[in-house]
Amino acid sequence: MHKAGFVNIIGNPNVGKSTLMNALVGERLSIITSKAQTTRHRIMGIVNGDDFQIVFSDTPGIIKPAYELQESMMDFVKSAFDDADLLIYMVEIGETSLKDEALFRKIKSTKIPVLLLINKIDQSDQETLEKQVEFWQSQLPDAEVYPISALEGFQVNVVLDRIVELLPESPPFFPKDQLTDKPERFFVNEIIREKILLNYKKEIPYAVEIETESFDESDKIIRIRSVIMVERDTQKGIIIGHKGSALKKVGIQSRKDMEAFFGKQVHLELFVKVNKNWRSDSRQLKRFGYSK
């Protein structure tokens, strides 16, 4: 008997969804920073066993959209209900609500099995944790509640075992050696975007999109040419920095991560271009993979 299913992870920003996804898959597929809205796309990670296949989806954190890019991000979250065989609703210690009430009502009424994971319990005490478990069990009586620490790996294997138990009988959806549904260029873009999130402040990281124009792989080296899109000329200057120092730093950090990810030498060229108001331009959003 073979089991397979789609397990979709949703929650507010900064609850640790990407950390959990990477812990479950055993690979660093989703970028992780302390900033909100790090995840923009729905990223799939595939876990295979001898008699099962789990297709995890890490979705953007739930927010109230302020512009068209964020509306597209929330469409990825809403689509998580469409194909899920199991839903992971992730909260952190101290949280008592979801930023979208309609989505919370949808979770309450869904017939899909729901695992509610209370993350970051390593930052809490026993009394607070017990109150949180009691609170969430009262809010979602049909859900199974698991306190976890995605960062420390606490209870992650317990959750994984329970997911396997709940999977429906099915042949695998993807080849058994496939790790994700995303192409190489997607991970190049995400690695560069992560470094921008880590190295720049305020609005800059949110005004940035990455486009990889070429990805040429040979036996020993991958040659990559990527463009960092910004919305204004002033942002371009900040990204480049004094005599190109800031851009050089992003390039060095990105190349090191890419070499670890792809397992071979990488030559990376980075350029910066202004693409005015791309976050509110439906044509540009479609080009970057955010179309509805």
Residue, then its C-alpha position, 0 to 999 in steps of 0.5 A: m500500500h502506497k500513500a501520498g498527499f498534499v500537506n499545506i502550511i499556513g499561518n501569520p508572518n514570522v511564525g516559522k513556517s519556512t523553518l518548519m518546511n526546511a526541517l520536514v524536507g531536510e533541505r533549505l528550500s524556503i528562505i528564512t529571515s526575521k523580516a515579515q513577508t519573506t515567503r512570496h510564492r507557494i514553494m513545494g518540498i517533496v519528502n519520499g519514503d518507501d511507501f509514501q510521498i508527502v508534498f509540502s507547500d510553504t505559503p506566504g504569511i497571512i497579511k491584509p494586502a496593501y498593493e497588488l503583489q500582496e493580493s497575489m501572495m494571498d491568492f497563494v494562501k487561499s489556493a492552499f485549501d484547493d488541493a490539500d489532503l492535510l492542513i498545517y495551521m502554524v501559530e507561535i507562543g502568544e498568538t491568539s488570532l489569524k490576520d484574516e478572519a474569513l480564512f480562520r472561519k474556513i479553517k474551522s469549517t474545513k473537512i480536511p484534517v488540521l494539525l495545529l502546531i504551536n511553534k517556538i515553545d523553546q521561548s516559553d515556560q510550561e504554564t504559558l504553553e499549557k494555557q496556549v494548548e488549552f486555548w487553541q483546542s477550544q478555538l479549533p476542537d477538531a484540530e490536533v494540537y502539537p507544541i513544537s520548536a521547528l528551529e530546535g527540531f523538537q517534535v518535528n519527527v512526531v508531526l512527520d509520523r502523524i502526517v504519514e499516518l493521515l495520508p490517503e492511499s495514492p500513487p506518488f504525484f512526482p518522481k521519487d528523486q524529485l525534491t521540489d516543483k521549482p526550477e533552478r532559477f527560482f532558487v537562485n532568485e530566492i537566495i539573492r532575495e534572502k541576502i537583500l532581506l538580510n543586508y538592507k533595511k526599511e522598504i528596500p527588500y520589499a521593493v525588490e524582485i530578482e530575475t535570472e536571465s541566464f543559468d548555464e551549467s557545465d560539469k564543473i561550474i554554473r555561470i549565472r547572470s541575475v538582475i535585481m529589479v527595484e522601483r526607483d532610482t534612489q533604491k538602485g543607488i542604495i542596492i549598489g552602495h558606495k563604489g559597488s560595495a553593498l552589491k558586491k557583499v550580496g554577490i559574495q554571500s549569494r554565491k557561497d549559498m548557491e555553491a552549497f545548494f548546487g554542489k559545484q562552483v558558481h560564477l555569479e554576475l549581478f546587475v541592478k535595474v529600475n522597473k517602476n512600480w512593478r509591485s502594482d503592475s499586473r503585467q509585471l507581476k504575471r511575468f514574475g510568476y505572481s499572476k492569479 
